[in-house]
Amino acid sequence: MFCVDCEENICLTCVQQNHRSHDWNRKNKIHDRLKSELADQCHLVRQKEIPSLQTQIQKIKRLKSDNEKEFAEEIDKISSHTEAAVMSLHKLSKDLIRHCELLKSLNEENLEEKQKEIETIVFQFECSLKGFEEEIKTSNLSELLQIKKKMISIPHQKNLNKEETTLQHINFTAGEIKENLLQSILGKVDQTYRSVTVSKLLDAKIGIKRFKYISPISQTRAWCREFKSSENVLIDITKGSKEKTCSFGEYQSAPIPEDIITLKNGLNIYTWHAGHCVMKISPSKLKDVETADIKMTKLVDISPLFPVGICASSDNRFLVSAIDTPAFKRDGFIKDQPQNSVVILLSEKGKIKKKFQYQNDNKTPLFLYPYRIAENTNGDICVIDLSGTNNGHLVVLSSSGQLKFQYRGTGPNKADFDPRGICCDSAGHILLGDCYNRCVHLLNEEGCFLTYLIKTDEELWSISLFSTTVWIGGENGFVYVYQYQLNDSSTRKGNISY
């Protein structure tokens, strides 16, 4: 007898005492069974596993070949672009040389003219003096006095009313050679992920101004508001137009949303910047009618702070960014620098649970203008912090408020990075809408740049996400909607940007 579980020979007595529930049998039967099982397993590996691995090897070989081909193609592009840039510099250089030649020619003409003028005067002097010298030799006193009077009438050099002869110098002022400007001309090399599939669902002009926010309620419908408008507009991409409009009242005095979110239960929560409040709208007020006057209720008043961005947090809570100055006057960014910039965690009923304001030293502020906010799947708090009217960066905190990392874009000039919208997907990716560069940066949860997910023709002023549908509010009333899909390789760590 043999016990497979214990891997030992046993007797019948042992079977009854210690191995009754084990896998045991006669040794020859165990031997035959294991032999058959191992043969089946070998056959399975040979018939399925090895071909699958060989297929992967072939795929890797193709990818290696593609890598070599793409490398050669990109090197050719860099060389061609560099040659074009150098040719442009040569053209500019030739233009400068031609200008120098023109100035040289003008100088030569002026100097030649001046030389001839003076040579004529010298010739006249020579002729007059030669005649006087001959007369002086044979003249009496009376005649000499007459010659003297004639000589006085000759224009001497010191009495000539002539401008001083000068040279108009040719001067070349060398321009400053800035590496970042040269880099912007030549371009940059990034590692992108070709396995990202992006398809455009909508590219439509819905309004006339830029969009302050866009908040999807489904794959095909989203609420949005234009700058300096008191209307909340529902867009339906299946129609490519407005479905209905809800008015908040008079623009100058009404509780207009600065940022808004739509919860799964249909409830709308928004920040009323000028009113220092976080407001809510029940679902029934925003549906079933083409045009409606909506009624709002106050969730919490955070005076003296001014709320800015808002997002839904875990456990039915909310994260709100806020500052102590009215940074947005009638939707316009002004230069008043706040002294108190925070992110507030609110309960479902609006109770303040926690504030995030300083770094670990409890002195250094985390933010200047925390403009928009999102919570990642790992609990990280992702905040767009504006540095001015057209630049900013991403600040990411842990759920406890510890600073984890900052992201300032991929270009050589960080002042060109102008994030205006942020959202996070179910895989933990961070999507940043870069207004100035008109693209969406895709980062992993550790802040490593993966690729430019989307590039648009208009500036990106707001961005939101419903599942894998990206909604973008652009300039001049344009709305873009995209569907994207990433494979596992797109989440890997790494950032290759020069």
GIHU-V893486 format. One record per run of one state. SS is the DSSP state (2 for helix, 1 for strand, 0 for the rest). FROM is the first residue (numbers start at 1). TO is the last residue. If there is no record, write none. Layout:
SS,FROM,TO + SS,FROM,TO
//
This chain:
0,1,1 + 1,2,3 + 0,4,7 + 1,8,9 + 0,10,11 + 2,12,18 + 0,19,23 + 1,24,25 + 0,26,26 + 2,27,138 + 0,139,140 + 2,141,152 + 0,153,156 + 2,157,159 + 0,160,178 + 2,179,186 + 0,187,189 + 1,190,190 + 0,191,196 + 1,197,205 + 0,206,210 + 1,211,216 + 0,217,220 + 1,221,226 + 0,227,230 + 1,231,236 + 0,237,240 + 1,241,247 + 0,248,258 + 1,259,262 + 0,263,267 + 1,268,272 + 0,273,276 + 1,277,281 + 0,282,282 + 2,283,286 + 0,287,290 + 1,291,293 + 0,294,296 + 1,297,301 + 0,302,305 + 1,306,312 + 0,313,313 + 2,314,316 + 0,317,317 + 1,318,323 + 0,324,327 + 1,328,329 + 0,330,331 + 1,332,333 + 0,334,341 + 1,342,346 + 0,347,351 + 1,352,356 + 0,357,357 + 1,358,358 + 0,359,364 + 1,365,365 + 0,366,368 + 1,369,375 + 0,376,380 + 1,381,386 + 0,387,391 + 1,392,397 + 0,398,402 + 1,403,407 + 0,408,413 + 2,414,416 + 0,417,418 + 1,419,424 + 0,425,429 + 1,430,434 + 0,435,438 + 1,439,443 + 0,444,448 + 1,449,455 + 0,456,459 + 1,460,466 + 0,467,468 + 1,469,474 + 2,475,477 + 1,478,485 + 0,486,487 + 2,488,491 + 0,492,496 + 1,497,497 + 0,498,498
//
